[in-house]
Amino acid sequence: MAYLPRHCVVGEVISYDDGLCEVDPLDESGNILGVKIQAEEDGDKGFVCVPKVGSTVVVSFLDDNEPYISMFSEVETILLRNG
């Protein structure tokens, strides 16, 4: 079974904390909370781009409750975690 994004929203990163972001959609539809920046919230392995607060991102949704950042305009930090 293929998992494709159901829909996408362009917005501005309002905050970042512990692997999750809050994003303010440009269409003013209300902030999106708990936006993932990597597949596993507690993942200790992988390549992770931390978006810069105030930058523009594209938030995609696997379903209505699983938002994740799929594109970045700017990153604050790039992490390489190897466990």
TIVO-494481 format. One record per atom (N, C-alpha, C, CB): x negated, y negated, z. Coordinates in steps of 0.02 Angstrom, whole numbers, plus 50000, padded with zeros to 5 digits. Each point is the difference from the previous one (the first is absolute). Glycine has a CB too. Layout:
BEGIN
XYZ ...
//
This chain:
BEGIN
499585005950000 500424994150000 499564993850000 500925006250061 499204989249894 499624993849996 500314994750045 499665002849881 499914993650154 500234994650042 499834993449965 499855006950106 500644989949868 499924993649966 500334994550041 499965005749887 499774988350111 500324994550037 500724999049977 498884994550014 501575004450034 500704998749984 500094992849976 500355008650085 499304986849947 500014993149978 499404996450030 501265000149991 498604993949984 499424996150023 500224992950015 499225007149932 500424989750114 500144993250021 499344996350004 501045003550065 498934990449909 499414995850006 500094995550061 499795000249874 499684999250166 500064995950060 499334997750027 501045006050026 498994990250028 499414997350033 499885003650066 500204988749946 499175013250066 499825003350063 500054994950056 499245008349940 501174993250110 500094995650058 499535002150057 501204998149967 498725008550042 499575002450053 499755007149985 500614992850083 498855009049950 499725006749995 499805002250070 499584998149882 500625008050137 499815002750065 499995007649997 500494989950058 498925012949955 499935007250009 500285004149941 500064998050122 499775000249818 500205003949941 500674998249969 499335008850049 501034986549981 500664998149974 500034992549989 500535009750059 499854988349891 500094992849984 500734998050006 499015000549923 501084993050085 500664996949992 499954995749938 500265000150127 500235000649829 499994996549936 500644996049992 499285009049949 500644984750029 500574995549986 500125000049925 499734992750102 500825010549875 500135000349928 500114993049969 500515011350018 499244987949921 500094993649966 500734998649984 498865001349952 501555003950044 500714998949986 500404998250063 499905008149905 499744991050152 500304997950063 500535004850026 499774988349966 500145018250021 500495005050021 499905002350072 500075003649882 499454993750153 499875002150070 499365003950005 501235000350022 498394998450031 499355003150008 500035007650001 499644989950063 499845013249910 499955007349999 499485001850053 500315000949875 499905002950174 499565002050056 499725006949988 500674992850078 498765008749952 499725006749998 499775002349932 500735002550094 498984992949867 499775001749933 499315003350005 500664990349950 499295015950026 499385003850004 499484997549950 500665009950038 498704990749982 499464998549954 499615006249981 499924988650049 500265017249981 499705006449982 500515005450011 498844996050030 501035009949942 500505005450001 500175002350071 499595003649889 499914997050154 500115002250069 499864994250047 499715011949970 500774986450072 499904994350046 499405000950045 501234998149997 498665008050027 499445001350046 499425003449963 500825001050095 499154998349840 499495003349961 499304997650018 500825001349909 498725003550100 499314998250017 499535001249941 500245002750120 500054998949822 499615001049940 500314996249942 499635011450040 499954986349915 500254996849940 499754992949990 500995007050012 499204990449932 499824993349978 500594995550014 499215004449910 500704990350129 500564995850021 499854992649984 500295008350092 500174988549874 499964992749988 500484996650048 499695001749877 500044993950164 500414996150047 500164993349966 499475005650103 501174993049885 500174993849965 499874993850042 500865006449936 498984988250030 499904993650034 500684996950017 498904998249938 501174999550124 500614996650020 500084993849956 499915004250120 500694994949853 500144994549955 499945001849926 499614992550089 500125013549897 499935002149931 500655003149974 498765001950019 501264998949915 500585003049967 499885007449990 500264989149943 500255014950071 499975007349991 500635002549966 499265001050102 500705005049872 500595003449975 500155005750049 499744997149877 500875002850149 500225005250046 500445004849960 499954992250102 499865014249899 500395005149967 500345004350054 499225000249900 501315003250082 500385004050048 500085007149973 500614989850040 499185015249999 500145007049982 500735001650013 498815003350027 501464993850026 500715000050014 500144993550038 500105013050003 500504986050020 500164993750033 499614998750064 501135001149951 498575004150078 499664999350063 499245001049997 501055003850052 498664996749889 499285001249994 499664995049953 500225012050021 499704981750003 499664995149958 499245000750005 500964992250016 498705006549928 499275000050000 499754994849950 499975012350033 499434985249978 499724995149954 499675003649942 499814991850095 500425006749845 499735003349941 499534995649960 501045006749996 498984986750014 499554995449966 499834994150046 500495003349888 498904994250106 499754994550042 499764994349956 499675008250090 500434985649932 499694994349966 499334998450031 501134995449970 498815005850097 499374998850036 499965005150057 500004987649970 499395014450046 499895004350058 499554996550050 500165010349928 499964991050135 499594997250055 499415004650012 501014994650052 499125011949948 499495005050016 500125006349959 499894995450116 499575007949866 500035006549968 499665005050046 500014995049881 500355010250138 499735005050046 499915006749966 500554994050094 498915009549923 499905006849977 499955004250063 499414996549892 501115007350121 500035004150060 499835007249982 500884992350052 498665010749985 499815006849985 500085004850059 499214995349917 501235002850129 500185004450055 499534999250057 500485007849922 
//
